[in-house]
């Protein structure tokens, strides 16, 4: 299995990914749809709180 490498991740998004790794059982509140693809600890889906787009 390959490890995801995010070429276009912003510094802000990278910080949120790292913080989600350090704080277990946390969720990220964001409007950035890219968080559906980001993973913590290389393979774990990051729980997100996100508004639904209409």
Buried (B, 14 or more C-beta within 10 A) or exposed (E): EEEEEEEEBEEEBEEBBEEBBEEEEEEBEBEBEEBEEBBBEEEEEBEBEBEEEE
